[in-house]
Amino acid sequence: MAVQRPEWARRGDGVTKAGLARAQRVIDFIELLKVPSGEGQGGLMKLRPWQKQFIIDLYAPHKGANRKVRRAILSVARKNGKTAIIAAIALAHLVGPEAILNGEIYSAANDREQAGQVFKFIRQLVEADEELAQILTIVPSTKTVVCKQNGSFYRALSADAGTKHGLNPSVWIYDELAQSRNSELYDVLNTSQGARQEPLGLVISTQSPDPEHPLSKLIDDGLVANDDRILVHLYCADDEADILDRAAWEAANPALGDFRSIEDLAALADEAGRQKSKEAAFRNLYLNQRVDQQTPLIARSEWKACQTGDKLVPGEDIYLALDLSGVHDLTALLGVSAKHGEERLGAWFWKPKEFVKDHAHRDRAPYDVWAADGWLETPPGRAVDYSYVARQIGDIADEYNVVGLAYDRWRIEQLLSEFQRLGISAYIEGKDTARDGIRLIPWGQGFRDMSPAVEALEASVVHRRLKHEGNPLLGFCFANAIVVSDPSGNRKLDKSKTRFRIDGAVAAAMAIGLKAREVVEAPVASFWEVLDPSKSY
């Protein structure tokens, strides 16, 4: 995946000759700074083409004499020189071509240590250049750099350093906003620039795994909205990319093979490939994917290894499991073949049509695309239509021989009422008298019922009995399915541990768990019985 930029930036809307000259002055200033340490120490900084493009898109678009962009996000994987670009831009506004009288430039970070790293790099840049060292005064105790010539100052802030109300920044830069546990500092900075003529806020960060995080919303809004006040440069690998694919590394690491070591990244990828518990963190930090760093029950590589294209066969025995949603969200029905020795999956998903686009942004999941491709059904309205779901289950029961359907007790009464109204025969095991129709089995969501289900699902994947056709919505659910344990080591899938949807994974665990509970392997004949079962030896 190439860098994602908003459409207006790709078109070059608003770029003027004066704006291009302004951007070039920033580039020229940065390239006069000296590399303070590491490779190239003592030489001049050299911006790469991708860094120059960010600066051009940031400073070149103009409306009259003023810069258009007010908020900018540069999102890349770890170790791609974010601290250096933060320091260079801060100095450009403190003492360089973007300096103004009485400017206030802040770099924000989540803790004192990270804030100190940014200040340390700026200090090194200043001390490496005699001219800068004469103009700027460094105050280590407050992590401040002062320019007495124009009355401006730079200061490093951290989210854990008390109140920041009363600030009047001309420029603020947030380092690794994705790692922020609360948005107080970001909110203060974001709302504090009303008195400035050309306010600028920059976020330079890897992606957050949380679609509701402020950074996720900034990225999504900036890429979709045709708003030339917001700039986004997002470098990330495709969601389904293999962690060992060099093209995926290059997509998220624009400095790869330059000052980002290929050997180091390859070693990290190999380690994540061997230790599946590290795969999610690798995807988030080094492929810049919006993946929760908590380890999912089934790693993406394991899920992909089970993709055989196999489907359920009409007329065969199957087990079903239903995970009903709230009134606005995703409802999942999973089927698994009842035949011993393999678990072929079938999946049906429903979401109210009027929430498809909104929830696509909220979950950063292409529900609209999945609906167009036939993976998701979108009945009309703003709420789950239980009569629609009941009718669809009835149709599935006509196409397959449903041995049993596991269900979460939550909201099931509404579905049972629709079964009765539509004339679909069903009964609850242990409550109703057994009769023809769909056998419904209550399935608790606590550790007692879900722990053996999780174990059965995990065993099916490990032994490659699980087979699926590559349903991307089901894959999305599994990629986000996090387990929690009780003191006895029992495990269950927990929706509270992620803001992403995991409904399909929950239903799959229930279906496979029900099958594991009921399908017993046929006894193997002894050696003597095979010879002649009618004789005794």
N, C-alpha and C positions, 0 to 999 in steps of 0.2 A: 504494500500500500504506500503510495506516495504521500507527501505531506498534504493534510487536509487544510484548506484555506477557504474562507467564505467566498461566495461567488463574486461579490463586489471587488474583493482584492484580486481575484484571478482576472477580472475584466480590467482592473486598473482604474476603477472609478475615482474621480476626484484628484488624481495625480496631476500635479502641475510642474512646470519647469522650476519654479521657485521651491516647490516641495522637494523635488529630486535633488536640488542643490543643497537644501537643508539636510536631507538624509545623508548626502555625501560628506557634508561637514562632520556629522556625527561619526561616520565610518573613518574619516581621515583622523579625527581626534583619537579614537580608540586605537588606531594602528600606529599612533605615536607613543602609546604607553609601552613600558618595558615589561617583559615577562619577569615576574619577581622570583620565581623558583621553578624547579622541575625542568622538563625538557625545553630547551630554547632559552634558558635563564640568561637574562641580560640583553637578549635581543628584543626586537619590536614585536608586539602582538600582531597576529595576522588573522583577520576575520575570514572565515570560510564562506563560500557562496550561500549556504543555507542561513548563516547568521546575517549576512548582508541583506538577504531578501527579507528577513524579519524586520530589520531596521528600515529598509525602504518602504515596506508596507505600513510601518508604524509612523514614519515621519513625512512621507511624500504626499499622501492625500490631504488636500487643503480645501477649506471653504474661506475664500478671501485670503486674509493674511494668517489665519489660524489653522493649526493642525486639527484634522477631523477626529482622529482616533483618541478616545478617552480611556478605554480599557483594552488591555492586550493580554493574551495568554500564549505563552510558549510552553508546550507540553512535550517533553522528550523523556526517554528512559534515563536511568541513573548513569552517572559518570560521563555525561556529554558536555561538561564545561558550563553548567548553570551558574556556579558561583562566580566564575570569571566574567560572564556577560552581565550579571547583576552589578558587580563592582564597576565595570567599565561604563555602563549606562548611568549609574549613580554619579560617577565623576564627571560625565558629560553634562549632567544637569547641575553639578556643584560648581565646577570651574571651567567647563568646556563650552562648546558652542550653544548648548541649551541652557546655560546659566542665566538666571534672572536676579534682580535685586531682592534680597530678603527671602530667598527660596528656602523651603524646608523639604529635605529629601530624606525619606525613611526607607530602610529595608526591614521587613518584618519576617520573623521566623517563629516557630512553635515553642522553642525553648531557648534558654540562655546560651547553651553550647552552640546551637546552630546559628543564632544571632552573632555569636562571637566569631564564627568561621567567616561570615561575610565581612564583618568589620576587619578581621585580621587580613583578609585578602586586599581590601581597600587600603589598609595601612601599608601593606607591602608594596602596592603599586605606587603609593605616594613616596615612600622612602627610597624606592628604586630610581626615582627621577629627581634630580637636584632642583629643577625649576618648580616642580609641584611641592617639594618639601619646603621651599622658601615661601610659597604662597599659602599653604594650608597648615593649620595647627591641629595636632592630634591630641585628643583627650581620652586616654585609655579607660579611666574610671567610669565614664559614662558612654563609652563606645561612640564617641562623637568626633567628627572632623569639621573644622570651621574654616570658612574662607572670609577673612576680614575685608578683603577688597570689595565684595558685593553684599556682605551681610548674610550670606547663605550658610547653611550647615547641613551635614548629613549625620544621621543617628541610626544605630541599630536598635530595634525593638524586639521584644519577645512576648509571646502571649501570656507568660507566667510572671510578668513584671508589674502587675498592678494596672490601674486605670490608665487609659490613653485618651480619654475625653478631653477636649480642648485643643487638640492638634489642628494645625492648618496646613497640611502638606501640599506642596506644589506637585510633588512626585512621591509615590510610594511603590515599593516593589516587594511582593510577598514570595518568599522562598519556601517551596514545598508546602503549599496550601493544602495539598491532599492529606498531609499528616496531621492537620489540625483537628482536635477532638471537639472544639466548639468554635463558633464563627464570630465571637465577640470582637476580637481584634480586627478581623477582616471587615466586619460591619462598621466599626468605628472609622477605619480608614476610608471605606467606600462612600461614607456619607459626610466626610469632613472637608470636601474640597469646593464647596459652593462659592467661596469668595475668590477662587482662582480663575484667571482668564483662560488658561490652557491646562486644565488639570489632567493628570496622567496616572493611572494605576496599572501596574504590571504584575502578572502572576507567572512565575516560572517554576514548573512543577511536573512531576510524574502524575498520572491520572489517579484519582481516588477510585476505590472499588465500589463506592456507594453512589448510586444514581441520584440520591437526594442530597448529596454533599454540595455545598456552594460551588466548588470547582466544576463538578459534573454539569450543573445547571448552566454555569458560565460557558463551558465548552459547547454544550448542545445548543444553547441559544445563539451563541456567536456564529456557529456553523450554519444554522438553519435560517435565522432572521436576516433579512436584507438590511442590516443596520451598519452603516460605515463608521459608527462610533466605537464598534467592538471588533477587535481583530483576534483571530485564533490561528495559530500554527500548531497543528496536532500531528505528531509523529508516532504512529503505533502500528503494530502488526495486526493482520486480519484475525478475527476472533477464532477461526478454526486452524490457524497456522500451527505447524509442527514446531516444537521448541528447538529442534535441531536444524531447522531450515535457515540457512544463511540469509535468504531473502527477507525472512521475518526479522532477523537481527538488524539488517540494514534499514528496514522500514521504520523501526523505533529508535535507531541509534545513528543519527546523521553523521556523527563523528567517527563511526566505525572504520578501523583501518588507518585512522589519522591519529588523533590523540586518545581515541577510545580503543583499547587493546582488543584485537580479535581473539588472541590466545586466552585472555582472562574471561571474555564472554563465553568462549567455547567450553572452558573448564566449568563455568557455572551452569551452562546448559547440560553438559554431560552429567554433572552431579544431580541436577533436577530430573534428568531422565532415569538415573539409577534409583534415586530416592523420591518416590512419588509424592511424599509429604512436602517436598520443596517446590513442586511444579507450579502451584498457584502463586507463590511469592515471586518466582522467576518471571512468570507471565506478567504480573503487575509491575514489578520494578524494572525489568530489563526488556520486556516486549511492550511495555506501557499499555497493556490491556486493562480494561475495567473488570478485573477479576479479584474477588475477595482473597486476601492473603491467607485466610484460614483455609486449611486443607479440606477440600471436598471429600466426601466418602469415596467417590469414584473419580480418579484423575482423568483428565481429558484424553490422554494417550490411551488409557485403558478402555474408555468408552469408545474411542475410535477403532480400537482393535476388535471390538465386538460388532462393528458395522459390516454385516455380511450381505445385506439386501434381502434377507429372509423376511417373509411376512406370514401372518396368520392365513390359514387356508379355510375358505368358506365350508361350513358343515362340520368342522372338527370341534372337539371338546376344548373349551377354554375357560379360564378363570378371569373374572373381571374385578377391578377395584375402582372405587369412585372417591375423588376428593372434591367435594363441593366448595365453591368459593363463597365469598361475601357477595353482596348484591351487585357489585360493580366489576368483579375481578375474574380471574381465570378459573374455569372448572375443568378438571382433568379426569378422564376415564382411561384406564390402562387394561389391556388384555394380555394374557400370557397363555401359551399353548399348554394343555394339560398333560401332554405326552411326557413320560419320564425321560430324563436324560438331556433335555434341551428346553430353553425358555425363549421361544420366539415372541417378540413383543408386537403389539398393535396399540396405537394411541389415538385418542380423540380428544380434542380440546375445543372449548367454547368460551367466548368473551363477548359482552354486549358491544354491538357495532359502534355506538356513539362514543365509546371510551377507547377504541383501538388506537387512534392517533395520539390522544393525550397520554395514554399509558405507554405508547412506544417511546415517547420522550422521557417519561418518568422512569421506566425500567431500562432505558437505552436498549430496547429489543425491537426488532423490525416486525411487529405484529401485523402491520399492513401488508408487508411482503409475504409473510407466512400465510396470511389469509388468501392473498392472490394466488399463491402456489398450492393451496389446498390443504395445508397443514393445520389450519385453524379455521373453525366455523364461527361466524359472527352474526348471530341472530339479531334482528332489529331491536332497538330500544336502548334504555340506559340502565337496565338491571337484568340479572340472570333470569331467563324465562324457564322456570322449572318444567313447564309443560313441554317445551321444546326439548329439553334434556331427557325427560321421561320418554318422549316419543322416539328420540334417537336411540335410547337404550333398548326400547322395544324392537326397533328395526334391527339392531345388532343381534338381539336374541333370536330373531327370525333367521338371520344369516349364519349364525354359529350356534353350537350347542353349549349354552352357558351352564357350566357345572355349579358355579357359585359366584356371588358378587359380594366382595367385602366393602363395607362402607363405614365412614366416620359418622357417628351419631349426630353430629352437629348439622342442623337444618334438614335432616332426613325426613321428618314428618311432612314437610311440604312436598317432597318428591313422592312419598308414598301416597299422598292425596291425589297427585296427578296420575300415578299408576292406576289408581282405582277409578278416577274419572275417565281415563282413556281406555279402560277395560283391559289393561295389561296385567296378567296374572303374576302375582309375586307374594311371597310369604317370608316372614322373619324366623330364622332358625332359633329354636329354643323358646319362642314366644307363641308363634302360630302353629296350627296343625299342619304337618307336611302335606303338600299337595302339588299338583302340576303348576308349572310356572317358574319364575326366577327365584332361586333360593338366595336370600339375603343374609349375610353374616356380619353382625356388628364387629367393628374392629377399633379398639381403643387407640388413642394416639400417645398414650403413656409408655413407660419403659416395658411394662409387662407384655403388651402385644407387639410393640414396634421393635424391641431388641432382637427377638428371633427373626423378624422380617428383615431387618437390616443385615443380620448375619447371612440369611438365605440369599439376599440380593448380592452381597459381597462375594459369597462363595460362587454364585452363578457367573459373576464377571471373572473372577480369578481363574476358574476352570474352563472359561470360554464356552460355557453352556448358553449364556445369554447372547441372543442374536437380534439385531434390529436393522431397520432399513435406512437409518440416518435421518430420522425426523429432527429438524434443527430446533424446533421448540422443545422437544423432549430433551435434546442435548443441552439446551440452555438451562433447563431445570436441573439436570444432573450436575452441570458445571458449578451450580450455586448451592448444592445440597450439602449442608454442614451438619455433622453429628455432634451431639453432646452426650456425656456419660454421667451416670450416677455413682455414688461411692462404691457400689458393688461391681462396677464395670459394665453395666447394662447400657446400651446405646439406643438413641433414637434420632431421627431427623428433626431439626428444630427450626421452625420458620422465624422465630424471634432473633436468630443469629444472623440473618441476612435480610436486606430490603429487596432482594431479587426474588423472583418466583421460583419455587421448588415443587409446586403442586404435582407435576408429572412424576418426579422422583418419588414423592410420598406415595402416590397411587401405585407406582411400579413395585415398591417395596411391599405394599399391602398385598398385591396380587401374587407376587412370588412367595411371600410369606404364607399366604393361604394355601398355595399349591404345596409348599414344603410341609405344611401341617397335615395335608390330606393324602398326598400321593406317596405311596410306599413302594419302594423298589421290590419287584417280584423276587422271591427267594431263589437262590442259585442251587440247582440240583447237585447232589454230592456225586463224587466219582463213581461210587457203587451203584447209585440209582441210574446213572447214565449207561452203565454196562447192561444192567437188566433189573429194572425196578421190581419185577415179580419174584426175584430170587433173594434169598438171604445168604450172605457169604460168611 
